[in-house]
Amino acid sequence: MPEFLQKIRRHQQSLAVAHLCALIVAGLVVVGTSPVAAQNSPSGWSTGVLSEPNTPGNSQLGNGQTTTVLPRKPAPEPAVDLRSGTLALTAFLTSEIGATRRRAIDRGLIWRVFTIGTSSEPAKLVVTQRVAQPTLKLPVGKYAINAAFGRAHLTRIIDVLSGPLRKEPFILNAGGLRVVTKVVGGGIARDKARFDIFSDERNQSGARLRVVTNARPGLITRLNSGIYHIVSRLGDVNALVSAEVAVEAGKLTEAVVSHEAAKVTFKLVKSEAGEAHADTQWIILSKSGDIIKETAGALPTHVLAPGTYSVSARWGGKNYTRTFDVRSGKSVEVEVMMR
């Protein structure tokens, strides 16, 4: 073959080899750009989301790279204050649960917290709360806690410890008492009566302990369950009625007290239906002669129980007397003649 034809063939072969290499390089570039296109995909698809790790502690990213996942530490628990504790206080009238569950008292409560007294240091009031169900944070120690609901109350000794919230229920075993008064024969407003309540407990001298003084009729008095002694008085002399009542926990007890009494007005006159003398001193005596009331004035008026009485009027250095009778509901004017 002529030499120039051999040169042409060698040149053609070189061009073919170069073209084939170019195709191979182009193919490698296309294959290599696929992961780059995936990384530039729209956000939200799997950005920042780790796949299942191939090995412990490692995770595979979308571009073939791996990252180390550190285990999440649990949140630290709040430190316990070893110097104080928290109490949630609730009071109930009774421990019994009937057709419906017992309800906590939701108003009218007074809570008082005292330190425990010692021989060297007396007890001291540290907290007073008028919230029905308070939550108290107190220094660790021993306390006397009193729950008062009207005249009903309960005191408990409680150890306050550090730690979680503690619920402390107070069962008062309390009920209500309402006293209603009546006057036989009328003539006196029954709401003029007043009454005292005595407990069944007695002091060292044997007298009952007074719980309530000068209470009005018709009002409800809250008391611990038990037996009580009522003394109702109409006026300020001897129209008295006493009775025993039982107060039950969780219930309202109504006591009806009937009075027999009448209004009596005194006047000192020179003649029948005459003008009353002022500045007169009066002494009212029972049938047996016991003094039951001393008073003064031109027209003093008092409420007396039925019975027979005598009265002495002193005026101008002289005494004038008269005997009279009282019937329930019959108001009377007693005239004492100056003779």
SVG drawing of the C-alpha trace seen along z (x, -y; Angstrom):
<svg xmlns="http://www.w3.org/2000/svg" viewBox="-109 -64 114 66">
<polyline fill="none" stroke="black" stroke-width="0.4" points="0.0,0.0 1.3,-3.4 2.7,-5.3 0.2,-8.2 -2.7,-5.8 -1.2,-4.3 -1.0,-7.8 -4.7,-8.5 -5.9,-5.2 -3.8,-5.9 -5.4,-9.4 -8.9,-8.0 -8.2,-5.4 -7.0,-8.2 -10.2,-10.2 -12.4,-7.1 -10.5,-6.5 -10.8,-10.2 -14.6,-10.2 -15.1,-7.0 -13.2,-8.6 -15.4,-11.7 -18.5,-9.6 -17.2,-7.7 -16.4,-10.9 -19.8,-12.4 -21.4,-9.3 -19.5,-9.6 -20.5,-13.2 -24.2,-12.4 -24.0,-9.6 -22.1,-11.8 -24.6,-14.6 -27.7,-12.5 -27.0,-12.9 -26.4,-16.6 -29.8,-16.9 -31.4,-15.1 -29.8,-17.5 -31.2,-20.4 -34.8,-19.1 -37.6,-21.3 -37.3,-21.7 -39.7,-19.8 -39.4,-16.5 -36.8,-14.9 -34.6,-17.7 -33.0,-17.2 -34.7,-13.8 -32.4,-11.0 -33.0,-7.5 -32.6,-4.4 -29.0,-4.1 -26.9,-1.4 -24.7,-1.0 -25.3,-1.9 -24.9,-5.6 -24.8,-6.3 -27.4,-7.4 -27.4,-7.5 -28.0,-10.9 -29.5,-11.1 -26.1,-11.9 -24.5,-8.8 -22.8,-10.6 -23.4,-9.5 -23.9,-11.4 -23.5,-10.4 -26.8,-10.5 -26.3,-11.2 -28.9,-9.7 -31.2,-12.4 -30.7,-12.8 -33.9,-12.9 -34.9,-16.3 -33.6,-16.6 -36.2,-16.2 -36.8,-19.4 -34.8,-19.5 -36.8,-18.6 -36.8,-21.4 -35.8,-19.5 -36.6,-22.5 -40.3,-22.8 -43.4,-20.7 -46.8,-21.5 -50.2,-20.6 -53.6,-20.7 -56.3,-21.2 -60.0,-20.2 -62.8,-20.0 -66.0,-17.8 -69.1,-18.0 -69.2,-14.2 -67.3,-11.1 -70.4,-9.4 -71.1,-8.9 -74.8,-8.5 -76.6,-8.3 -74.3,-11.0 -70.6,-11.4 -69.8,-13.7 -69.0,-17.2 -66.2,-19.4 -67.2,-22.6 -66.7,-25.3 -67.2,-28.5 -67.3,-29.8 -64.1,-28.1 -61.2,-29.6 -57.9,-27.8 -55.3,-28.6 -51.9,-27.1 -49.9,-27.1 -46.4,-26.0 -46.3,-23.5 -45.4,-25.2 -42.7,-24.0 -41.8,-24.7 -39.4,-27.5 -41.5,-28.8 -45.3,-29.2 -47.3,-28.1 -47.5,-30.8 -50.0,-31.5 -48.2,-31.4 -50.9,-31.3 -54.6,-32.3 -56.5,-31.4 -60.1,-32.1 -60.0,-30.1 -62.1,-27.0 -59.4,-24.6 -56.0,-26.3 -52.6,-24.9 -50.0,-25.8 -46.2,-25.6 -44.7,-25.4 -41.2,-24.8 -40.6,-21.2 -41.8,-20.6 -44.8,-19.8 -47.9,-22.0 -51.4,-22.3 -53.9,-23.0 -57.4,-24.2 -60.4,-24.2 -63.3,-26.4 -66.8,-26.4 -68.9,-28.6 -68.8,-27.2 -67.8,-23.8 -64.1,-23.2 -61.4,-20.5 -57.7,-20.7 -55.1,-18.1 -51.4,-17.8 -49.6,-17.3 -46.0,-16.6 -45.0,-18.6 -42.4,-16.7 -40.4,-17.5 -41.5,-15.9 -44.6,-15.9 -47.9,-17.6 -49.9,-15.9 -53.7,-16.0 -55.0,-16.4 -58.8,-15.9 -60.5,-17.3 -63.8,-15.6 -65.6,-18.1 -68.6,-16.0 -70.7,-19.2 -74.3,-20.1 -76.6,-23.1 -79.0,-24.3 -81.8,-26.8 -83.9,-27.9 -87.4,-29.2 -89.3,-31.0 -93.1,-31.3 -95.0,-33.3 -98.2,-31.7 -101.1,-34.2 -99.0,-36.6 -98.6,-40.2 -94.8,-40.1 -92.7,-39.9 -91.1,-36.5 -87.9,-37.9 -87.2,-39.8 -86.1,-36.6 -82.4,-35.8 -80.8,-32.5 -77.5,-31.0 -76.2,-27.6 -74.2,-25.4 -72.3,-22.3 -72.6,-19.0 -69.1,-19.5 -68.6,-21.0 -65.9,-22.9 -64.1,-22.1 -67.0,-23.6 -69.6,-21.4 -71.1,-24.3 -71.7,-23.8 -69.4,-25.5 -71.1,-28.3 -70.7,-28.0 -72.9,-30.8 -74.1,-33.9 -77.1,-36.2 -78.0,-34.6 -81.0,-35.7 -83.8,-33.2 -84.1,-31.9 -80.4,-32.0 -78.4,-28.8 -75.6,-28.1 -72.9,-25.6 -71.9,-23.3 -70.0,-20.0 -72.3,-17.1 -73.4,-16.4 -75.9,-17.3 -76.5,-20.9 -78.4,-22.9 -80.4,-25.9 -81.6,-28.7 -84.0,-31.1 -85.0,-34.4 -87.7,-36.8 -87.1,-40.2 -84.6,-40.8 -86.4,-39.3 -87.7,-35.8 -89.3,-34.7 -86.8,-31.8 -87.2,-28.5 -84.5,-25.8 -84.3,-22.6 -81.9,-19.8 -81.2,-19.3 -79.1,-16.9 -77.2,-18.1 -76.3,-15.5 -73.4,-15.6 -74.4,-16.8 -78.0,-17.7 -79.9,-20.8 -81.8,-20.5 -84.6,-22.9 -85.7,-23.5 -89.0,-25.3 -89.1,-27.1 -92.5,-28.3 -92.5,-31.2 -95.3,-32.1 -95.0,-35.7 -96.6,-39.2 -95.6,-42.8 -96.1,-44.7 -95.9,-48.5 -95.6,-50.2 -96.7,-53.7 -97.0,-55.6 -100.1,-57.8 -102.0,-59.9 -105.3,-58.7 -106.7,-56.2 -105.5,-56.9 -103.5,-59.8 -100.2,-61.1 -97.1,-58.9 -94.5,-60.3 -91.0,-60.5 -87.8,-59.5 -89.6,-56.5 -87.5,-53.6 -89.1,-50.1 -88.5,-46.7 -90.3,-43.7 -90.6,-40.7 -91.8,-37.1 -94.7,-35.6 -92.2,-34.2 -90.7,-37.7 -87.5,-37.2 -86.3,-40.3 -86.3,-39.5 -85.8,-43.0 -84.9,-46.5 -85.6,-49.4 -86.4,-53.1 -88.5,-55.6 -92.0,-57.0 -93.3,-54.1 -90.9,-51.1 -92.0,-48.1 -90.7,-44.6 -91.6,-41.1 -92.6,-38.7 -93.5,-35.0 -97.0,-34.1 -97.5,-34.2 -98.3,-36.4 -96.0,-39.3 -95.7,-42.3 -94.1,-45.6 -92.7,-48.4 -92.4,-52.0 -90.2,-54.4 -90.7,-58.1 -90.1,-61.2 -88.7,-58.9 -91.9,-56.8 -92.7,-53.3 -95.9,-52.2 -96.7,-48.6 -99.2,-46.5 -99.8,-42.8 -100.7,-41.8 -101.0,-38.8 -99.6,-38.1 -101.1,-35.8 -99.4,-34.8 -100.1,-37.1 -102.1,-39.6 -100.3,-42.9 -101.1,-44.8 -100.6,-48.2 -100.0,-48.2 -100.9,-51.4 -99.6,-51.9 -101.6,-54.5 -99.8,-57.0 -101.8,-56.3"/>
</svg>
